[in-house]
Amino acid sequence: MFTIGVGQMKKTSKPHVGGMNGLKPCGAHARTTGKPCRQPAMANGRCRLHGGKSTGRPVTSWLWTKEAKEIREEARQLIKEVKELNAMLK
């Protein structure tokens, strides 16, 4: 029996004990052990870890943000102008 207080949740179901309740398993196998993945498969036959839905393109760093690209373009233009001025002075 659980009492409900502030910050506590009521236990309503039994803990998960084996099985996937009729869901087909993921088709992936481990390289080292050869054992199959125990996660339930999605519509494509794989679980979320082995080829599930894509989370989108990862943003790896600030280098490819719109602002960074604009700064690099301005720098290229300034370098080009400096080279042209330097060539005119020679």
N, C-alpha and C positions, 0 to 999 in steps of 0.2 A: 504494500500500500504506500502510495506517495502522497505527501502533503503538498499543497500548492501554496507557495509564498512568493514574495517579490523576487523576480528573476529566475523562477523555477518553472519547468514545463511539466505537464501531466503526461505520464507514460500511458499511451493508448494502445500500443501493439507490441507483439513479441519481437525480440531481436531477430534479425535475419540469420537463419541457420541454413547455409548451403542452398544449392539449386538456384535457378534463375526464373522460376515460375513460368516455365513453358517458353521462354525466349531462347532463340538459337544463339550459340556461343560465337564469339569472334573467331575468325578463321586463321588468325596469326599464330605462329609458333615461335618459341624462343630459340635463338641460334645455339646457345650453349647447352641447354637441357633438352630441347626438342619438345617440351611440354606446351600444350596449347594455352592460349590466353583464356582466362576465366571470366572476362567481362562479357556482358550481353552485346550482341551485334546490333548495329543500326540497319537501315534499309539496304545499305551498300555492302553488307556482309562483314564489316569490320567495326570494332568498337571506336569510341571517341579518341583513344590513344593511338590506334593503329590505322589511321586513314579515315577518320570521321570528318565532321564538318570543318571547313577551313575557318580560321580566325581572322583571315585577311593578311595583307602584306605587313610584316613587322616593321616598325619604325626603329631602325638600328641606331641612329644618332641624329644630331641636329644638322649634320652636313647637308641633308637633302630637303630641308624645309624651304618654303617659298622665300623666306627672309634671307637665308644663307645663300640661295641661288642668286638673289638680287644683289647681295653684297659682292659676290664673286664677279658678276657681270659688270658692276661699277668698277671694280678693281681692274678688270681686263681693259675697259675703256680708258681708264687713267694711264695704264701702262702703254697702251697704244698711242695716246696723245703725247706722252713723255718721249717715246721713241721717235715720233714725227718731229717734235721740237728739237730733239737732239740731232736728228739728221739735217734739219734746216740750219743749225748753228755750225755744222762742219763745212 
